[in-house]
Amino acid sequence: MSAKELTKSFVDFSIAFLLWLFSIFIFIPLAKLIPITPPLYPIVSFIVLVSIISVVYKASLNMLKFINWIVGYLEKKKKIEKAKLVQFVLLEILIIVDSILLIPLTWLISPVFGGILLIIALFLAIIVFSMYSSTIAEKIVGKLID
């Protein structure tokens, strides 16, 4: 079951990444070339953002299910510290990937909205980091002492 969720997540992230690439390098530059007022590129950015949000949402849900499964598996094996570290790393990667896919498009719609979303993503990354900072510090100190 967890391999299915990981596979679905990778497929959905790949679809979102391809949509993102086509929009950033083809659709939005073409929309910027059309000389009309109001500009067309924020509308194109919004349309692409809505489609990418739906795909990224499904991918993130599947990835969260996989993270919960792998943490549960490691906790059953009595590797609680390793489970916390794996959970931290995978959650940080998930936040970064979601941010990379969504923030540039929101920035094209409205720089203020893109900035707010960037600040929220940074706060989420800091919150996740602070939740697992004691485990990380213990690992670093343990490696320095050995």
HUVENNOR-V454899 format. One record per backbone hydrogen bond with DSSP energy under -0.5 kcal/mol. NH is the residue of the N-H (numbers start at 1). CO is the residue of the C=O. If there is no record, write none. Layout:
<<NH CO> <NH CO>>
This chain:
<<5 1> <6 2> <7 3> <8 4> <9 5> <10 6> <11 7> <12 8> <13 9> <14 10> <15 11> <16 12> <17 13> <18 14> <19 15> <20 16> <21 17> <22 18> <23 19> <24 20> <25 21> <26 22> <27 22> <28 23> <30 26> <31 27> <32 28> <33 29> <34 30> <34 31> <35 33> <36 34> <40 31> <43 40> <44 40> <45 41> <46 42> <47 43> <48 44> <49 45> <50 46> <51 47> <52 48> <53 49> <54 50> <55 51> <56 52> <57 53> <58 54> <59 55> <60 56> <61 57> <62 58> <63 59> <64 60> <65 61> <66 62> <67 63> <68 64> <69 65> <70 66> <71 67> <72 68> <73 69> <74 70> <75 71> <76 72> <77 73> <78 75> <79 74> <83 79> <84 80> <85 81> <86 82> <87 83> <88 84> <89 85> <90 86> <91 87> <92 88> <93 89> <94 90> <95 91> <96 92> <97 93> <98 94> <99 95> <100 96> <101 97> <102 98> <103 99> <106 102> <107 103> <108 104> <109 105> <110 106> <114 106> <114 110> <115 111> <116 112> <117 113> <118 114> <119 115> <120 116> <121 117> <122 118> <123 119> <124 120> <125 121> <126 122> <127 123> <128 124> <129 125> <130 126> <131 127> <132 128> <133 130> <136 132> <137 133> <138 134> <139 135> <140 136> <141 137> <142 138> <143 139> <144 140> <145 141> <146 142>>
